Amino acid sequence: MMAQNLQKKPSKGILKTSRSVDHQDGTPSTSKRAKEQRFDEMNIMETFHPANKDYGHMKVDEPKTPYSEAIDGDLEPADELDANILAAKLAASMNKPPKCVESCDSDDEEESEEARQRRLEFEKKRKIHYNEFQALQLARQLMAQEEDEEDDDKAGTAT
């Protein structure tokens, strides 16, 4: 019985049939054509893109590039590096500290007495403010003292 059922073809298939634009005889389907949407592109262009509207786009007039002469190639390089001169300058500067260190040292010499006093006072206050290690030790010591006092109070009330 099972083998007989496998031999039979179903009366209706479970898959949907494809609906092409053309029928099998080659004539176009009128129902499909009626459902299609068509756009009048010229009307859309005239309605939403009028010729006199710029949609906020702005033309920016930029100044000319100041190095346009260099781009043209009219100018020759003014200075070429000479390896010997460069090596001599490097050798001479090896024993000197960097310029940033020199400028910091020279600032201290030019500092007025009042400005120096304010800076030293600020550094002292900063050290006191950021003295976290000693503040933590003091806090632990105070907590230990409070615990000792509480233990003494409990021992005194118990007797």
N, C-alpha and C positions, 0 to 999 in steps of 0.2 A: 504494500500500500504506500509506504513511504517513497519507494522508488518511482511509483507512478506519479506522485505529486511533483517530484523533481523533474519529470519529463514534460509536464504541462507548462504552457506559457500563461502568465497572468493576463487577465482581461484588460487591466489598466496598469500601467507602469507606476512605480513609486517616485521616479524622477520627474521633475518638471520639464516640459518640452521647451526648447529654446524658441524664442520669438524673434525672428530676424526682421530686418526692415523690409525685406522683399519676401513675398510669398514664394512658394515652391515653383509657381509658374512664371516668376520674374516680374510680376506687377507690384508696384509699391503698395504698402499697407496704408489705407486711408485713416484708420483709427490711430496708428502711430504718429502720423503726420499732424493730426489734430492736437496731440498732446505736447508736441515740441514747442519750446519757447524760442522766439526770434527777437533779436534786439535790433533796433534801428540805431546803429552806431553813429551815424552822422548826427542824428537828433541828440544823442547823448553828448557828443562832443560839443555841439552848439549850446546845449543847455548848461552843462556842468563845467565846460572849459571855454568861456568866452575869450575872444582874442585880446580884449583890453584888460583882462584881470591877470595879476602876476602871482597870486596865492602867497604873498608874503616873502617871496624870494627877492633878495636885494643884491644889486650889483655893487660890489665894493671896489672903489678906485684905490688901489694900493700905490704907495710911492715907489719909485724906481729903486732897485737894489743899489746900495752905495758901492758895491764891489764889482759893478758891471765892467769896469775897465780891466780888472784882473781876469775876469772871465773871458774877455775878448782876446787876451794874450798879448796885448800891446806892451805891458810892463814886464820887465825882467826882474828876477828876484834881486832885492836890494842887498841882502847879506847872505852869503853862503857860509856854512859852518866849516871851520878849519879844525881838523881833529887834533892837531898839535896844540893850538891855542886852548881848545876845550880841555885837553888833558892837563895842561899847565894850570888852568883855573881850578880844576878839581883837586889837583895836588896841593895847591895853595890853601884851599878851603878845608882840607882834611883835619887840620889842627884847630879850627875855629868851631865854637858851638853853633847850633842852628840859629837863624835870625829870630825865631819866635822866642827862644830862651834869652837871647840878648835883649829883646824888647821888654820882656818881663822884668829882667834885672834893672834895666834903665828906668822903668816906671817906679821902682822902689826908691831910687835915688832922688827922683824928681818929686816925690810925694811930700806934701807939706806936713808939718808937725801935727796939725789938727786932723788931717785926713789919716795920718798914720795912727794917731791915738784912737780915732773912731774905728779903724780897721782892727786894731788890737782888741778893743773892747768888744767888737762884734765876734771875733774869733773866740774870746773868752766865754761870752754868752752861749755861743754855739757849742763849745765843749761841755758846758754845764748842761745844756738842754739835751744833747745827744749822749749823755753819760748813762746809757741804758744798763750796762753791766753792773755798775755800782748801785743803780736804782733797784735792780733785781735782787742784789744781795741784801740791800736794806729792807726791801719788802719781805724777803724770806726771814730775815732776822726779826722784824716786827711781828710776823705771823707766828714765829716760834715763841716769842715773848707772850703773845696773847694766849697761846695754847698753854704755856706754863702757868699763867695767871688763872686760866679757867680750871686747870688741874688743881691748883692751890685752893681755889674757891670751893671746888667740889670736895677736896680732902678736908677743908676746914668746916664745911657744913655737915659732913658725914660724922664727925666726932662729937 
